[in-house]
Amino acid sequence: MDRFSFLNAAHTEFFAQLYDQYLENPDSVEPSWRSFFQGFDFGMASYNGESKVEQMADFAVNNSDCNIVSDKLQKEFNVLKLIDGYRSRGHLFTKTNPVRDRRTSSPTLDIVNFGLSATDLNTVFDAAKVIGIQPCTLQEIIMHLDAIYCQHIGVEYMYIRKPEVVEWIQKKLGINDNQPNFSADEKKSILNKLNEAVSFENFLHTKYVGQKRFSLEGGESVIPALDALIEKAAEKGVEQFVMGMAHRGRLNVLANIFGKSTQDIFGEFDGKDYDQEYFDGDVKYHLGLTADKVTSTGKKININLAPNPSHLETVGAVIEGITRAKQDKYFPNDFSKVLPIAVHGDAAIAGQGILYEIVQMAQLDGYKTGGTIHIVINNQVGFTTNYLDARSSTYCTDVAKVTLSPVLHVNADDAEAVVHAMAFALDFRMQFGRDVFIDLLGYRKYGHNEGDEPRFTQPVLYKIIAKHQNPRDIYAEKLLSEGVIDATYVNGLEKEYKSDLEVNLEASRKKDLTIITPFMKNEWKGFEQVTDTQMLEKVDTAYSKEGLTEVANAICNLPSDKKFISKIQKLINDRKTMFFETNKLDWAMAEHLAYGSLLKEGYDIRISGQDVERGTFSHRHAVVKVEDSEEEVVLINNLEGKKGKFNIFNSLLSEYGVLGFDYGYALANPNTLTIWEAQFGDFSNGAQIMIDQYISCGEDKWNNQNGIVLLLPHGYEGQGAEHSSARMERYLQLCARHNMYVADCTTPANFFHLLRRQMKTTFRKPLIVFTPKSLLRDPRVLSPIEDFASGSFQETFDDETVNKTDVKTLVFCTGKFYYDITAERENNGRNDVAVVRIEQLFPLPVEQLSAIIAKYPNADDYVWAQEEPKNMGAYSYMLMNFDLVKWRLASLKAYAAPAAGSYTRAKRRQADAIRMVFDKNLFR
């Protein structure tokens, strides 16, 4: 930042107005300024290339020892520097910590650090105009700055590079000196919500002694702030509100913001069984809720709190995806109607890397949501770890500076300040469509949970907390002193609220079961929940040849008025040839035909991941670039009569955050085929938390269906440990009951039907597909149009190339290994070996496999063959789930790494595994 940034960022209008006044009437400005401008005009020629403000600043500095710049004028510049000091560093000297002294920061805002002294305090300075007031004494300027920047709200924003944003913030902060100014009724409303927050926690603490609830005590002021946010957001036209938060304070938010029945909450505390058999549920402080709320002015707003696991900050990515799906579905091209709110813990926002991934999405075309309000419930302790041991940054919110987002640090004991800060955050988001952060500095009354002893690790802090008043009582005393309420007002509020809780507790204990309200019920209307048996039922996924021809015409013809590189021209021409001449369609063509057919039927498509527009292996080319301009052309959008929308986005280099986003997107829009593709299947490791804690068990824990599709390139081509295996074994270990599909297709047509099945069912399940790499261009991996125009997805393929009575060895395998085995069989002339492909591993088509086995009356040697090492791949899964025959294994030995780094060694090992298929005397 240059040496005059304090001038450019904030004082342009002041200088311009004063200079214009001087030009019009020199005698109308103060003499020292008049002398300055006269000297400036004289020397202006030597400052070509700078802005007028930079020229003035440069001139002042270079002539500070000359008579042209008087002592008074030099002091004016010093006052400007003081103003800049408050704006850029005032947040370091606020009264925002209710239970601890702030860390010492230097230099301070003492006037001596800005070339001023006590003798200047009564001097009137024109620089006051910069902060929106008339010329006044330095003492009055300091009081004004202290009120704005150094009380219960500290603001960081001077790193923002857009002058119009900085100016907007400064004008906003200047209103009421950044101090709340609520009416008596508004103050009573704040007190009422504070009472609900405090009384709710007190009630649970006495009725469920020692039970975990992760109380909000110490941060209760977030309840009136969220209530005010919903009210004000609805007035500004927001129609839906999507919120994600960790466990602390969640029950309080569910009860007092979302209106969840406290009878249901008490039922969860009592540990009752659920009213539905097909899911196992989750602990009470992980559950979500969707509700419709009517504001005090009659506005309707749909509010959603997403369910989430304990794993910190994962839900932040999910709610961004939910928000974007709702925006795309209900309010295309208008981000203002759906507002995402992410509630963080201080240790989590500083320590969890997914926050960086989420923040980096904020302005990307495929992932932006028009700005998120981030609220940090800052307890100053993470489990048992002090904040000084939890981060290297000054603030837990310093990740906000990645996207130049403003941060407001607020004292959680000052409920009015918290509500005031929330209103600022909402206005900022609605004005600029960008993220804003509120750091709510409070404390945690008990340990990490109500059974912990916090004095083990923070004895001094918890002596202070034990004597500290709660925010409700602090605020009640303030309102009592202001004459807004009388001495009996709070007792009346508390008695009435707790009386309702007592009634609901008694009613709850008369019920035998806990009722779980579905999340986003409206979005899932018409979809049913099914068993694994129903998942195996056939679904008609055929699409007419005429319809396929329409899709092919769209994707096989480049615009004639644009120039493309020769390789793209050849690739598109090759597609045209395979469809219209040779009738042999490859994997990429099958994929595009699946998308086009679904678009024609009214389904939307969303694909994201690293390099998905072209495809990691240069097979997809859903987006092609004009050679000279790099204009993007999406050929499938030329499809006539398509009813759905096609969106494909190259993602940032993220797996964890992006998969979380796309899971959220699929959660909110079941009629969009939502696909996340890993660059290599192995890279899904980076998103394992989303897979383990959301995708594999979201329906079982939270009653949420989800149709997310994961495309994971998988296949052993000698490319080393990280570019071979998509870790099939991990997904299969997660499979149980009815939770998801796992497939490993071997033909383009079957992949086509698999993608179409994902949308054509009356239910939604996550789909894991192990997609090929070398097979994308293998001449053996082709399908005729007829296979697309008829039939459905095939869970298994029997071997139709052999005489079944001649077969002695029956081999079962998946994916690419089928082609390796059959090539070896052909080389050896082994007609006594049949190879059965299992295209869907879960749910495993046991009845189909049993029927296939029965067709081979003379087979006495059964083989499970895989290209993965023995301790990986599907072997252990098949041992547990496939007991129709006693079979032997043909595979690599067990290894620690998925594959060898040496191409030669990898090929030798795979050749050994293939030989084992044909020689039962070889074993490992």
LOBAZA-816426 format. One record per residue (C-alpha): residue in one letter; y, z, x. Coordinates in steps of 0.5 Angstrom, whole numbers, padded with zeros to 4 digits, always signed. Each point is the difference from the previous one (the first is absolute). Last residue first. Example, Ala and Ser with C-alpha at 12.3 -4.5 7.8 and 13.67 -1.06 7.14 Angstrom:
// residues 2
s-0002+0014+0027;a-0007+0002-0002;
END
This chain:
// residues 924
r-0131-0006-0003;f-0006-0005-0002;l-0003-0006+0003;n-0007-0001-0003;k+0002-0003-0006;d+0003-0006+0003;f+0004-0005-0004;v+0005+0005-0002;m+0000+0003+0006;r+0002-0006+0004;i+0007+0000-0004;a+0001+0007+0002;d-0001-0002+0008;a+0004-0006-0002;q+0006+0004-0002;r-0001+0004+0007;r+0000-0006+0004;k+0007-0002-0004;a+0003+0006+0001;r-0002+0001+0008;t+0003-0007+0001;y+0006+0001-0004;s+0002+0006+0004;g+0003+0006-0004;a-0006+0002-0004;a+0000+0002-0007;p+0001+0005-0005;a+0001+0006+0006;a-0004+0006+0000;y-0007-0004+0000;a-0006+0000-0004;k-0005-0006+0002;l+0002-0006-0003;s-0004-0002-0006;a-0006-0002-0004;l-0003+0006-0004;r-0007+0001-0003;w-0001+0000-0008;k-0004+0004-0004;v+0001-0003-0007;l+0004+0002-0006;d+0004+0006+0003;f+0007-0003+0001;n+0005+0005-0001;m+0000+0005+0005;l-0003-0004+0006;m+0004-0006-0003;y+0006+0005+0002;s-0002+0001+0006;y-0001-0007+0002;a+0006-0003-0003;g+0004-0001+0007;m+0000+0006+0005;n-0005+0004+0003;k-0004-0005+0002;p+0005-0005+0003;e+0003-0005-0005;e-0003-0007+0000;q-0005+0002-0006;a-0007-0001-0002;w-0004+0004-0005;v-0007-0003+0001;y-0006+0000-0005;d-0007-0002+0003;d-0005-0001-0005;a+0002-0006-0004;n-0006-0003-0004;p+0002+0001-0007;y+0008-0002+0001;k+0003-0001-0007;a-0001+0007-0001;i+0005+0002+0006;i+0005-0004-0004;a-0001+0004-0006;s+0001+0006+0003;l+0006-0002+0004;q+0003-0002-0007;e-0001+0007-0003;v+0003+0003+0006;p+0006-0003+0000;l+0004+0005+0004;p+0007+0002-0003;f+0002-0001+0006;l-0003-0004+0005;q+0001-0007-0004;e-0001-0006+0004;i-0007+0002+0002;r-0003-0007+0003;v-0008-0001+0000;v-0003-0003+0006;a-0007-0003+0000;v-0005+0000+0006;d-0006-0004-0001;n+0003-0007+0001;r+0001+0002+0008;g+0002-0007+0003;n+0003+0004+0006;n+0007-0004+0000;e+0000+0001-0008;r-0001+0007+0000;e+0005+0001+0006;a+0005-0003-0004;t-0002+0004-0006;i+0001+0006+0003;d+0007-0001+0003;y+0002-0003-0007;y-0002+0006-0003;f+0003+0005+0005;k+0007-0003-0003;g+0000+0004-0006;t-0006+0005-0002;c-0007+0001+0001;f-0007+0000-0003;v-0006-0003+0004;l-0007-0001-0004;t-0006-0002+0005;k-0006-0003-0002;v+0003-0005-0004;d-0005-0006-0001;t-0001+0002-0008;k+0008-0001+0000;n+0000-0007+0002;v+0007+0000+0004;t+0007-0002-0001;e+0002+0003-0007;d+0001+0007+0004;d+0003+0005-0005;f+0007+0001-0001;t+0002+0007-0002;e+0006+0003-0004;q+0002-0007-0002;f+0007-0001-0003;s+0000-0004-0006;g-0002-0007-0003;s+0003-0007-0001;a+0007-0003+0003;f+0000+0003+0007;d-0008-0002+0001;e+0002-0007-0002;i+0005-0001+0005;p-0005+0000+0005;s+0000+0006+0005;l+0001+0000+0008;v-0002+0005+0005;r-0005-0004+0004;p+0006-0004+0004;d+0002+0006+0002;r+0008+0001+0000;l+0001+0006-0004;l-0007+0002+0003;s+0003+0002+0006;k+0004+0006-0003;p-0003+0002-0006;t+0002+0005-0005;f-0003+0007-0002;v+0003+0001-0007;i+0001+0007-0002;l+0002+0000-0008;p+0004+0006-0003;k-0003+0001-0007;r+0004-0003-0007;f-0003+0000-0007;t+0000-0006-0005;t-0003-0005+0005;k+0004-0006+0001;m+0005+0002+0006;q-0005+0002+0005;r-0005-0005-0002;r+0004-0006+0002;l+0000+0003+0007;l-0007+0000+0000;h-0001-0007-0003;f+0004-0003+0005;f-0004+0004+0006;n-0006-0002-0003;a+0003-0007+0000;p+0002+0000+0007;t-0007+0002+0002;t-0003+0006+0004;c+0003+0006-0003;d+0000+0007+0002;a+0002+0005-0005;v+0001+0007-0002;y+0003+0002-0007;m+0003+0007-0002;n-0001+0007-0003;h-0006-0001-0005;r-0005+0005+0003;a+0001+0001+0007;c+0003-0004+0006;l+0003+0004+0006;q-0005-0001+0005;l+0000-0008-0002;y+0007+0000+0002;r-0001+0003+0007;e-0006-0004+0001;m+0003-0006-0001;r+0005+0001+0006;a+0004-0006+0000;s-0004-0002+0007;s+0002-0005+0005;h+0007+0000+0002;e+0000+0007+0003;a-0006+0000+0004;g+0000-0007+0003;q+0001-0007-0002;g-0007-0002+0001;e+0000-0004-0007;y-0003+0006-0004;g+0003+0000-0007;h+0005+0004-0005;p+0006-0002-0002;l+0002+0005-0005;l+0003-0002-0007;l+0002+0006-0004;v+0001-0001-0008;i+0004+0005-0004;g-0003+0001-0007;n+0002+0007-0001;q-0003+0005-0006;n+0003+0007+0000;n-0003+0006-0003;w+0003+0004+0005;k-0006+0002+0005;d-0006-0004-0002;e+0005-0006-0001;g+0004+0001+0006;c-0007+0001+0004;s-0001-0006+0005;i+0007-0003+0000;y+0004+0006+0000;q-0003+0006+0005;d-0004-0004+0005;i+0003-0007-0001;m+0007+0002+0001;i-0002+0005+0005;q-0003-0006+0004;a+0006-0004+0000;g+0000-0001+0008;n-0008-0001+0000;s+0002-0006-0004;f+0001-0003+0006;d-0007-0001+0001;g+0000-0006-0005;f+0004-0004+0004;q+0007-0002-0002;a-0001+0005-0006;e+0001-0004-0007;w+0003+0004-0006;i-0001-0003-0007;t+0003+0001-0007;l-0003-0004-0005;t+0005+0002-0005;n-0002+0002-0007;p-0001+0007+0002;n+0007+0001+0001;a+0002+0007+0002;l-0006+0002+0004;a+0000-0007+0003;y+0007+0002+0003;g-0002+0007+0002;y-0006-0003+0004;d+0005-0005+0003;f+0005+0005+0002;g-0006+0004+0003;l-0003-0006+0004;v+0007-0001+0003;g+0001+0007+0002;y-0007+0001+0004;e+0000-0008+0002;s+0006-0001+0004;l+0003-0006+0004;l+0005-0002-0006;s-0003-0004-0005;n+0000-0007-0001;f+0001-0001-0007;i-0004-0004-0006;n+0003-0001-0007;f-0003-0004-0005;k+0003+0001-0007;g-0005-0001-0007;k+0001-0005-0005;k-0002-0007+0004;g+0001-0006-0004;e+0002-0004+0006;l-0002+0002+0006;n+0005-0001+0005;n+0001+0007+0002;i-0007-0001+0003;l+0003-0004+0005;v+0005+0006+0003;v+0005-0004+0004;e+0004+0005+0005;e+0006-0004+0004;e-0001+0001+0007;s+0006-0005+0001;d-0003-0006+0004;e-0007+0001-0001;v-0001+0002-0007;k-0004+0006+0000;v-0007+0001-0004;v-0001+0006-0004;a-0007+0001-0003;h-0003-0002+0007;r-0006+0003-0001;h-0005-0002+0006;s+0004+0002+0006;f-0004+0005+0002;t+0005+0006-0001;g+0002-0004-0007;r+0006-0004-0001;e+0003+0004-0005;v-0004+0006+0002;d+0003+0002+0007;q-0001+0007-0001;g-0001+0002-0007;s+0002-0002-0007;i-0003-0004-0006;r+0003+0001-0007;i-0003-0005-0005;d+0002+0001-0008;y-0005-0002-0005;g+0002-0005-0006;e-0006-0004+0000;k+0003-0006+0004;l+0002+0006+0005;l-0007+0002+0000;s-0003-0008+0001;g+0005-0001+0006;y-0002+0007+0003;a-0007-0002+0000;l+0001-0007+0002;h+0004+0002+0006;e-0006+0005+0002;a-0005-0006+0000;m+0005-0004+0004;a+0000+0005+0005;w-0007+0001+0000;d-0002-0008+0001;l-0002-0005-0006;k-0005-0005+0001;n+0002-0006-0006;t+0000-0005+0006;e+0006-0004-0004;f+0005+0004-0004;f-0001+0007+0002;m-0002-0001+0007;t+0005-0006+0001;k+0006+0004-0003;r-0002+0006+0004;d+0000-0004+0006;n+0007-0003-0001;i+0003+0007-0001;l-0003+0001+0007;k+0002-0006+0003;q+0007+0000-0002;i+0000+0008+0002;k-0002-0003+0007;s+0005-0005+0000;i+0006+0004-0001;f+0004+0000-0006;k+0005-0005-0003;k+0003+0001-0007;d+0002-0005-0005;s-0008-0002-0001;p-0001+0007-0003;l-0007+0002+0003;n-0006-0002-0005;c-0007+0004+0001;i+0002+0007-0004;a+0003-0003-0006;n-0005-0005-0001;a-0006+0005+0001;v+0003+0004-0005;e+0000-0005-0005;t-0007-0002+0002;l-0003+0007-0001;g+0002-0001-0007;e-0003-0006-0001;k-0006+0003+0003;s+0000+0005-0005;y+0000+0008+0003;a-0006+0004+0000;t+0001+0007+0001;d-0005+0003-0006;v-0001+0007+0002;k-0008+0002+0001;e-0001+0008-0001;l-0001+0004+0007;m+0007+0004-0002;q-0004+0002-0006;t-0005+0003+0004;d+0005+0004+0004;t+0003+0003-0006;v+0006-0002-0003;q+0007+0002-0002;e+0004-0005-0005;f+0006-0004+0000;g+0004-0001-0006;k+0006+0004+0002;w+0001+0001+0007;e+0007-0001+0001;n+0002+0005-0006;k-0005+0006+0003;m+0004+0000+0006;f-0003+0006+0002;p-0006+0003-0004;t+0001+0007-0003;i-0005+0005+0002;i-0003+0005-0005;t-0003+0006+0002;l-0006+0003-0004;d-0002+0006-0004;k+0007+0001-0003;k+0002+0007-0003;r+0002+0002+0007;s+0006-0005-0001;a+0002+0003-0006;e+0002+0006+0003;l+0003-0003+0006;n+0004-0004-0004;v+0003+0006-0004;e+0001+0004+0007;l+0004-0006+0002;d+0004-0001-0006;s+0002+0008+0001;k+0001-0002+0007;y+0006-0005-0002;e+0003+0005-0005;k+0000+0006+0004;e+0003-0004+0006;l+0006-0003-0003;g+0002+0006-0004;n-0001+0004+0007;v+0005-0005+0003;y+0005+0000-0006;t+0001+0008+0000;a+0005+0001+0005;d+0005-0005-0003;i+0000-0007+0002;v+0006-0005+0002;g+0005+0005+0002;e+0000-0002+0007;s-0003+0006+0003;l-0006+0000-0005;l-0001-0008+0002;k+0000+0002+0007;e-0005+0006-0001;a-0004-0004-0004;y+0000-0005+0006;i-0003+0005+0005;d-0005+0002-0005;r-0002-0007-0002;p-0001-0001+0008;n-0004+0006+0001;q+0003+0006+0004;h-0002+0001+0007;k-0003+0007+0002;a-0007-0003+0002;i+0002-0006+0003;i+0004+0003+0005;k-0006+0004+0002;y-0004-0006+0000;l+0004-0003+0005;v-0001+0005+0005;p-0008+0001-0001;q-0001-0008+0000;t-0007-0001+0003;f-0004+0006-0003;r+0006+0001-0005;p-0002-0006-0004;e-0007+0004-0003;d-0003-0006-0004;g-0003+0001-0007;e+0006-0003-0003;n-0001-0006+0004;h+0004-0003+0006;g+0003+0007+0000;y+0004+0003-0005;k+0007+0000-0002;r+0001-0007+0004;y+0007-0002+0002;g+0006-0004-0002;l+0004-0006+0003;l-0001-0006-0005;d+0001-0006+0005;i+0002-0006-0005;f-0001-0007+0003;v+0003-0007-0003;d-0004-0006+0000;r+0004-0007-0002;g+0001-0004-0006;f+0008+0001+0002;q+0003+0003-0007;m-0006+0002-0003;r-0002+0004+0006;f+0006+0003+0002;d+0002+0002-0007;l-0007+0003-0001;a+0001+0004+0007;f+0007+0002-0002;a-0003+0003-0006;m-0006+0004+0003;a+0006+0003+0005;h+0003+0003-0006;v-0006+0003-0003;v-0002+0003+0007;a+0008+0002+0001;e-0001+0003-0007;a-0006+0004+0002;d+0002+0003+0006;d-0006+0004+0002;a-0003-0007+0003;n+0006-0001+0005;v+0000-0007+0000;h+0000-0005+0006;l+0002-0007-0003;v-0003-0006+0004;p+0003-0007+0000;s-0005-0006+0002;l+0001-0004+0006;t-0007-0003-0001;v-0003+0003+0006;k+0005+0006-0001;a-0004+0003-0005;v-0005+0001+0005;d+0004+0006+0002;t-0002+0004-0007;c-0003+0006+0004;y+0006+0001+0003;t+0002+0001+0008;s-0006-0004+0002;s-0005+0002+0004;r-0005+0003-0005;a-0004+0005-0003;d+0000+0006+0006;l+0008+0001-0002;y-0002+0000-0007;n-0005+0006+0000;t-0007-0002-0001;t-0004+0005-0005;f-0001-0005-0005;g+0006-0005+0002;v+0006+0005+0000;q+0007-0001-0002;n-0001-0001-0007;n+0003-0006-0001;i-0001-0003-0007;v+0002-0007+0003;i+0002-0005-0006;h+0000-0007+0001;i+0004-0005-0005;t-0003-0007+0001;g+0004-0006+0000;g-0001-0007-0003;t-0007+0000+0000;k-0002-0004+0007;y-0007-0002+0001;g-0001-0008+0000;d+0007-0001+0002;l+0001+0005+0005;q+0006+0005+0000;a-0004+0006-0001;m-0006-0002+0003;q+0002+0004+0007;v+0001+0006-0004;i-0007+0000-0002;e-0003-0001+0007;y+0004+0005+0003;l-0002+0005-0005;i-0007-0002+0001;g+0001+0003+0007;q-0001+0008-0003;g+0004+0005+0004;a+0007+0000-0002;i-0001-0001-0007;a-0006+0004+0000;a+0003+0006+0003;d+0006+0000-0005;g-0004-0001-0006;h+0001-0006-0004;v+0002-0003-0007;a+0001-0007-0001;i+0004-0003-0006;p-0001-0007-0002;l+0005-0003-0005;v-0002-0005-0005;k+0005-0004-0004;s+0005-0001+0006;f-0005-0005+0004;d+0002-0006-0005;n-0003-0007+0003;p-0006+0001-0005;f+0001+0006-0005;y-0007+0002-0003;k-0005-0003+0004;d+0003-0001+0007;q+0004+0007-0001;k-0006+0003-0002;a-0004-0002+0006;r+0005+0001+0004;t+0000+0007-0002;i-0007+0001+0000;g+0000-0003+0007;e+0005+0005+0002;i-0003+0006-0003;v-0006-0002+0004;a+0003+0000+0007;g+0003+0007-0001;v-0006+0003-0003;t-0003+0000+0007;e+0005+0005+0002;l-0005+0005+0002;h-0007+0000-0001;s-0001+0005-0006;p-0002-0005-0005;n+0004-0004-0005;p+0002-0001-0007;a+0006-0004-0002;l+0006+0004-0004;n+0002-0005-0005;i+0007+0000-0004;n+0001-0005-0006;i+0007+0001-0002;k+0003+0000-0007;k+0008+0001-0001;g+0002+0005-0005;t+0006+0003+0003;s-0004+0006+0002;t-0005-0004+0003;v-0007-0002-0004;k-0006+0000+0005;d-0006-0004+0000;a-0006+0003+0004;t-0005-0002+0005;l-0003+0005+0004;g-0003+0001+0007;l-0006+0005+0003;h+0000+0003+0007;y+0003+0007-0002;k-0006+0001-0005;v-0006-0001+0005;d-0003-0007-0002;g-0004-0003-0005;d-0008-0001+0000;f+0000-0006-0004;y-0005-0003-0005;e-0001+0006-0004;q+0007+0001-0004;d+0002+0006-0003;y+0001+0003+0007;d-0003+0007+0002;k+0004+0006+0000;g+0003+0003+0006;d+0004+0005-0003;f+0006-0003+0004;e-0002-0007-0003;g+0001+0003-0007;f+0006+0004+0002;i+0003-0007+0002;d-0003-0003-0007;q+0004+0005-0004;t+0006-0001+0004;s+0000-0007-0003;k+0003-0004+0005;g+0008-0001-0002;f+0001-0005+0006;i+0006+0004+0003;n-0002+0007-0002;a-0007+0000+0000;l-0002-0005+0005;v+0006+0002+0005;n-0003+0007+0000;l-0007-0002+0001;r+0003-0005+0006;g+0004+0005+0003;r-0004+0000+0007;h-0006-0005-0001;a+0003-0007+0003;m+0005-0004-0004;g+0000-0007-0003;m+0005-0002-0006;v+0001-0007-0004;f+0006+0000-0005;q+0000-0005-0005;e+0006-0002-0004;v+0006+0000+0004;g+0006-0002-0003;k+0005+0004+0003;e+0000+0005-0006;a-0007+0001+0001;a+0001+0001+0008;k+0005+0006-0002;e-0005+0003-0005;i-0006-0001+0005;l+0004+0003+0006;a+0003+0006-0004;d-0007+0002-0001;l-0002-0001+0007;a+0005+0004+0003;p-0001+0005-0005;i-0007+0001+0002;v+0002-0001+0008;s+0003+0006-0001;e-0006+0004+0000;g-0001-0001+0008;g-0001+0007+0002;e-0006+0001-0005;l-0003-0007-0001;s-0007+0003+0000;f-0006-0003+0004;r-0005+0002-0006;k-0005+0004+0003;q-0003+0006-0004;g+0001+0006+0003;v+0002+0003-0006;y+0000-0004-0006;k+0004+0003-0006;t+0005+0004+0004;h+0002-0006+0005;l-0001-0005-0005;f+0005+0003-0004;n+0005+0001+0006;e-0001-0007+0001;f+0002-0003-0007;s+0006+0005+0000;v+0003-0002+0006;a+0000-0008-0002;e+0001+0002-0007;n+0006+0004+0002;l+0003-0005+0005;k-0001-0005-0006;n+0004+0004-0005;l+0005+0002+0006;i+0002-0008+0001;s+0001-0001-0008;k+0004+0006+0000;k+0005-0003+0006;e+0000-0007-0004;d+0002+0004-0006;a+0006+0004+0004;s+0002-0007+0003;f-0002-0002+0007;n+0005-0001+0006;p-0005-0001+0006;q+0004+0000+0007;n+0000-0006+0004;d+0008+0001+0001;n+0000-0001-0008;i-0001-0007+0001;g+0001-0002+0008;l-0007+0000+0001;k-0001-0006-0005;k+0006-0003+0004;q-0003+0001+0007;i-0007-0003-0003;w+0003-0006-0002;e+0004-0001+0006;v-0006+0000+0004;v-0004-0005-0004;e+0006-0005+0000;p+0000+0001+0008;k-0007-0002+0000;r-0003+0003+0007;i-0003+0007-0003;y+0000+0005+0006;m+0006+0004-0003;y-0005+0002-0006;e-0002+0007+0001;v+0002+0005-0005;g+0000+0008+0000;i+0000+0003-0007;h+0001+0007-0001;q+0007+0001+0004;c+0002-0004+0006;y+0001-0007-0002;i+0005-0001-0006;a+0002+0007+0000;d+0001+0000+0008;l+0004-0006+0000;h+0005+0002-0006;m+0001+0007+0004;i+0001-0004+0006;i+0005-0005-0003;e+0004+0006-0003;q+0000+0003+0007;l+0003-0006+0003;t+0005+0000-0005;c+0001-0006-0005;p+0001-0007-0001;q-0003-0002-0007;i-0007+0000-0001;g-0006-0005+0000;i-0003+0002+0007;v+0003-0005+0004;k+0007+0002-0004;a+0000+0006+0004;a+0001-0004+0006;d+0008+0001-0001;f+0000+0007+0003;v+0004+0006-0002;t+0000+0005+0005;n-0002+0007-0002;l-0006+0000+0004;d+0003-0003+0006;t+0001+0006+0004;a-0007+0002-0001;s-0002-0005+0005;l-0002-0008+0000;g-0003-0004+0005;f-0007-0001-0004;n-0004+0005+0003;v+0006+0005-0001;i-0001-0001-0007;d-0007+0004-0001;l-0005-0005-0003;t-0005+0003+0005;p-0003-0004+0006;s-0005+0002+0000;s-0005+0002-0005;t-0003+0007-0002;r-0006+0001-0004;r+0001+0002-0007;d-0001+0007-0002;r-0006+0001-0005;v-0001+0002-0007;p+0005-0005-0004;n+0001-0005+0005;t+0005-0005-0003;k+0006+0003+0003;t+0002-0006+0004;f+0002-0001+0007;l-0005-0005+0002;h+0002-0005-0006;g+0007+0000+0002;r-0002-0004+0006;s+0002-0008-0002;r+0005+0002-0005;y+0003+0006+0003;g+0001-0003+0006;d+0003-0007-0003;i+0005+0005-0003;l+0001+0003+0007;k+0001-0007+0003;l+0005-0002-0005;v+0004+0007+0001;n+0000-0002+0008;f+0003-0007-0002;e+0005+0004-0004;k+0001+0004+0006;q+0001-0006+0004;l+0006-0002-0005;k+0003+0007+0001;d+0000+0000+0008;s+0003-0007-0001;v-0003-0007+0002;i+0005-0005+0002;n+0003+0006+0005;c-0007-0002+0004;d-0005+0005+0002;s-0004-0002-0006;n+0001-0008+0001;n-0007-0002+0002;v-0003+0005-0006;a+0005-0002-0005;f-0001-0008+0002;d-0007+0000-0001;a+0000+0004-0007;m+0006-0005-0002;q-0004-0006+0002;e-0007+0003-0003;v+0004+0000-0006;k+0002-0007+0000;s-0006-0003+0002;e-0002-0002+0007;g+0000-0007+0002;n+0007+0000+0003;y+0003+0007+0003;s+0005-0003+0005;a+0004-0003-0005;m+0001+0007-0004;g+0005+0003+0006;f+0006-0001-0004;d-0003+0001-0007;f-0003+0007+0002;g+0006+0002+0004;q+0004+0000-0007;f-0006+0002-0004;f+0000+0007+0005;s+0007+0001-0001;r+0000-0001-0007;w-0006+0005+0000;s+0004+0005+0004;p+0006-0001-0005;e-0004+0001-0007;v+0000-0006-0004;s+0005-0002-0005;d+0005-0003+0006;p-0004-0006+0002;n+0000-0003-0007;e-0005-0005-0002;l-0003+0000+0007;y-0001+0007+0000;q-0003+0001-0007;d-0005-0006+0002;y-0002+0004+0006;l+0000+0007-0004;q-0005-0004-0005;a-0004-0003+0005;f-0001+0006+0004;f-0002+0004-0006;e-0005-0005-0002;t-0003-0001+0006;h-0001+0008+0001;a-0008+0001-0001;a-0005-0004+0004;n+0005-0004+0004;l+0004+0006+0003;f-0006+0005+0001;s-0003-0006+0003;f+0005-0001+0005;r-0004+0002+0007;d-0005-0005-0002;m-0007+0002-0003;
END
